[in-house]
């Protein structure tokens, strides 16, 4: 049953560039640009890395939103695309170091652009394969089959002893990008910010597109959409692939940030984490992915320093938000500002 | 244009349609009548490919569509206005109309947002409104407008005026008459025999999944007793 009181996908985007949205976006962007200076001033350099992680996770969560928020595809396998992105970057970089081609014919590279493109391409291909098979099902079966695929990818990568196996794959350094030193956390943060802003703009364009409206329609009733001449499965598959590509990009950036591809990125916990971020921020919303990633990573950072059991705090926050806001933090902010934001 | 021959279909192990026969020529309006539960909606669902035919054949514009998926049937030019005003509630009126709009068969005078708005001025006033917040009548107009925006060669309406206020019904009948005057082919399921007699070229009555009577409006008057028995109005 559709609840009209709740924000709908594209709800914010369809309103166009309203002044409060522009102001909010501008203030947010100014804050994000100023973050490294502020962190330097207060002597908390770790905030810069935290900022990069928030941006990276926001890209992954926004990508998940395309599948989950718009397509209604509750994917429990998005860690696969996140991890594939990370591993592809780490593998190509390592092959560049070793001077041997990947699979015997793909030359390694340390170029950030090539590595990220390869990460997106690989994650997209994986999403196409997993999506084509999973989309034959729906509901609980879809959740389980995406989870199964995610775990298969996890075990596949952790069994590759040449690439670190269970220990993950270290990178000797971050990728190269026009002579910029990406080991410098401020440089890397601004790179993430640039990619995030570009990604956010694409995401906004997507939300305003007919394709998003069709996806929203398919989520509401695939039969109705089919009777109007549009194949529901094909649209869902395209959404799933786009979603995988975005998540792969985020994974590739994370590998660069950590200079390490961790098996944890492939673990189903990561799929759950991305989903929790999305639900906390607001499913199907414009700002939800960013807010969800921000709140959870900050909570992890703050409470993680106090106690190992920080997920308990996260659980309580999630409960409060889900039970009380009916639509995540975005809905809460809307209510608090009387719908102006 | 549409030909249904000895069509059989059902749900699970329960057969519903046993022998449906119907023919509709280009520019014609044909009604499908019968009491509740006799198989009218099931016939439409089978034609649309939402339900698999167990036997028989449906051809549309010369090609066999019996085994086609719903989107393939729609892409060949069949536009459905489903029973119960099934619009997309969380899309705006405009998005409902535009998201699925297409002119796949190259209609010479395609339907546009402004033409639909001309037909249903109420929709024009509510372009930016969530479709789920429209009144029942407006939702029905939107469902018809949405189907027209796919520029169908055949428009199928399932209970298009059911449960609507009289003033809205009048508007919808007027719109259907206008569509007919533009030679839009229509297959319609409804219970308002008086309006159907005025609008339609042919009538088909189904009873317990079988076509039991066919004729034009004059035949309908002539066989009033028999029709009364089948339609029960």
Interface residues (C-beta under 8 A of the other chain):
Chain A: X2 X4 X8 X9 X10 X11 X14 X210 X213 X214 X216 X217 X220 X221 X223 X224 X225 X226 X227 X228 X229 X230 X231 X232
Chain B: X48 X50 X69 X70 X71 X74 X75 X79 X80 X82 X86 X88 X89 X90 X91 X92 X95 X98 X99 X100 X102 X104 X130 X132 X133 X146 X147 X150
